[in-house]
C-alpha cells in the first residue's frame, strides 16, 4: 500500500455513498493498516475522502506498460 495506489472497496459505506467495487486513490498512508482514500465521480469531482482500514479495500495492480518503438 503506497501513496497514490488505486484501491477498490470491499464493502458498502452507505453514509458516504461508497459502494463495494468503487475505485479510489490512497492520498495518505496513516499506518500499515490504515489510510485516507479519495473517491471521484465521472467528472473528476471529489465524492468522498475517507479513512479506511486495509480490510475495507483491495489494492489494484496494473501490469507494466511496455512501449514498442
Helices and strands as residue ranges (DSSP letters): E 6-9, G 14-16, E 23-31, E 34-40, E 46-53, G 54-56, E 57-59
